[in-house]
Amino acid sequence: MQAIYRKEMRSYFINPIGYVYLGIFLVFSALLCCYTTIIAGTYSTTSYFTYLMFSFVILIPLLTMRLFAEERKLRTEQLLLTAPVTITGMVLGKYFAALTMFVGGILLSCINFIPLYVISFAENADTENVRASLMHIGPVTGQIIGSVLALILLGAALIAVGTFISALSENQLSAAVISVGTIAGMVLLNILNLLKDSDGQPLIAFYPVRLVIDWVSVVSRFGAFGNGVFDYASLLYYASLAFVFLFLTVRVYEKRRWG
Amino acid sequence: MIKIEHLVKNYGSHCAVDDISFEVEAGEIVGLLGPNGAGKSTTMNILTGYLSSTSGKVSVAGIDILGDPIGAKRLIGYLPEQPPLYLDMTVEEYLNFNYELKGCKLDRAKHLADVCETVKIHDVYRKVIRTLSKGYRQRVGIAQALIGNPKVIIFDEPTVGLDPKQIIEIRNLIRGLGKDHTVILSTHILQEVQAVCDRIVIINKGKIVANEKTENITRVVSAGRRLHVKVAGPQRDVLATIKSLQGISYAEALAEREGDAYTYLVESDHGVDIRKKLFFALAERGWAIIGMEALGMSLEDIFISVVDQSEKSKLGQAPARTPRRARAKERALPEEEIGASLYEDAQRQRSEAPPAQEDEE
């Protein structure tokens, strides 16, 4: 498993894909941070994290599309499957490599918050009266940590989805397209709940359906973390989503052996 | 070392491997011979744990491949038909990856150097695999199979697509590996197994046709049965003379011509070397043989010969033969098809034998 993990990590950086991923993600998040906070004149990072989430629709397939599709096409999976490694070990090695890239990107993007803290520091220093009134001016560190954590959990679940789709495909392009579609569907699901008809009533009138959508949606789970609350239910939700798709990936390979 | 018992593999309704059983002793080099689609690769893929069998049992050094796949895989080095190379890695990275993947405990630098020495890839060690020639890629594939010093090494068509010089080198290499390893290799070239293997298992349509020591098979398929003879002389007379010789089962004039010399295809009866007789008969008439070439046997001939031979040894009588003319006509068909149809013929003849004899197989 470690060998496969190291191989995947190396392959992200031998090929342009690792640099492309990190480059796009960092540029996008920096611009987004700039527009949603500094230019918008607020310390609130809520909209930054919400919009950042949508970039995963494109970026996560970039990380996962090669994982299995490429191996299948080049027949190198034969090497891995005849090596003394379990299928679970192989799947986890690849999954954690993609996850490492993802988490690395997220952590690097945290430099985006430095300007906020610098500005807030300057502002607090300037206005003595504000400090005297005990008002806090600046980004809420708890919210930021919670949101970053939630992003990582969400990413972990979506990467598992992408991994599974890559295992089904022999062509990385089709793996990418299907992953984009699937992840977009998952991320945009709770928009259905927000749709209103002309009278301002929810388009989905039947409340239990909205409840289920809300419960299933990967985005609505984000809420509590965004407020800086550590939400065990959501943690469990994301973890089980990742588990289910990784389990399915292992099954795909088991099935293929027996095919 | 390797024990395969009643192995069956079905793909849906298609039966790729149909009840194959054989054993390989430690230190033996065994060749799986058969036309394309005979089930060689499937057998090897099951043996290496890449595929699962529908039924049957495979064990390597007593370890069941289904019971303890990791333990069994540790003992096997495998070179699939298409070498599983990561084209964007250098040879060095690739071999190091394999070393880690297989969880080797050997001294890394020394072991990798040894492997490179064995397959002679020192000069490309730091090159990216994508830039290597087919021959070198094949060797890197072999190097991969050797990493970890596995007891059993399995090669699926190791010489396909190589030039003659590379083929000889790879064959010598495999021959050398046989000293310390148990080797199974598959091929559809008879000369290859003859050159390299101690024992030959012939597979067709998922079934074992023969499982013999190489020298036994070689005796059966000894050269001199089919010849191309180029004779300077009047075509019709020469042909008549050839046909009149005893032991000739079939002769035909071919379209090929060089001055007044024509080429003839001559086939002799089983176990008869017609060459000397042919020479003197033609020399007597004053016709010069300006070329004579023994033709290698194609797979279909081997099936016939081998099945004939086992028939003969079982029944203690002359083998029933397929009419030569019919065979000559069929020769225009693609190899596999004809191999299969002839094989079925032979099987039919075989099944006509007294049932009590069947058990001896």
HADDOCK unambig.tbl for C-alpha pairs under 7 A between the chains (distance, minus, plus):
assign (segid A and resid 3 and name CA) (segid B and resid 97 and name CA) 6.45 0.50 0.50
assign (segid A and resid 3 and name CA) (segid B and resid 100 and name CA) 5.36 0.50 0.50
assign (segid A and resid 3 and name CA) (segid B and resid 101 and name CA) 5.17 0.50 0.50
assign (segid A and resid 4 and name CA) (segid B and resid 101 and name CA) 6.90 0.50 0.50
assign (segid A and resid 7 and name CA) (segid B and resid 97 and name CA) 6.84 0.50 0.50
assign (segid A and resid 75 and name CA) (segid B and resid 84 and name CA) 5.72 0.50 0.50
assign (segid A and resid 76 and name CA) (segid B and resid 84 and name CA) 4.20 0.50 0.50
assign (segid A and resid 76 and name CA) (segid B and resid 85 and name CA) 6.14 0.50 0.50
assign (segid A and resid 76 and name CA) (segid B and resid 86 and name CA) 7.00 0.50 0.50
assign (segid A and resid 78 and name CA) (segid B and resid 50 and name CA) 6.62 0.50 0.50
assign (segid A and resid 78 and name CA) (segid B and resid 84 and name CA) 6.69 0.50 0.50
assign (segid A and resid 79 and name CA) (segid B and resid 84 and name CA) 5.87 0.50 0.50
assign (segid A and resid 81 and name CA) (segid B and resid 50 and name CA) 5.75 0.50 0.50
assign (segid A and resid 82 and name CA) (segid B and resid 48 and name CA) 5.81 0.50 0.50
assign (segid A and resid 82 and name CA) (segid B and resid 49 and name CA) 5.84 0.50 0.50
assign (segid A and resid 82 and name CA) (segid B and resid 50 and name CA) 5.52 0.50 0.50
assign (segid A and resid 82 and name CA) (segid B and resid 73 and name CA) 6.32 0.50 0.50
assign (segid A and resid 83 and name CA) (segid B and resid 73 and name CA) 6.00 0.50 0.50
assign (segid A and resid 83 and name CA) (segid B and resid 101 and name CA) 6.84 0.50 0.50
assign (segid A and resid 83 and name CA) (segid B and resid 102 and name CA) 6.03 0.50 0.50
assign (segid A and resid 84 and name CA) (segid B and resid 70 and name CA) 4.59 0.50 0.50
assign (segid A and resid 84 and name CA) (segid B and resid 73 and name CA) 5.15 0.50 0.50
assign (segid A and resid 84 and name CA) (segid B and resid 74 and name CA) 5.40 0.50 0.50
assign (segid A and resid 84 and name CA) (segid B and resid 102 and name CA) 5.88 0.50 0.50
assign (segid A and resid 85 and name CA) (segid B and resid 70 and name CA) 6.41 0.50 0.50
assign (segid A and resid 257 and name CA) (segid B and resid 50 and name CA) 6.46 0.50 0.50
assign (segid A and resid 257 and name CA) (segid B and resid 51 and name CA) 4.44 0.50 0.50
assign (segid A and resid 257 and name CA) (segid B and resid 52 and name CA) 5.42 0.50 0.50
assign (segid A and resid 258 and name CA) (segid B and resid 51 and name CA) 6.35 0.50 0.50
assign (segid A and resid 258 and name CA) (segid B and resid 52 and name CA) 5.21 0.50 0.50
assign (segid A and resid 259 and name CA) (segid B and resid 11 and name CA) 6.62 0.50 0.50
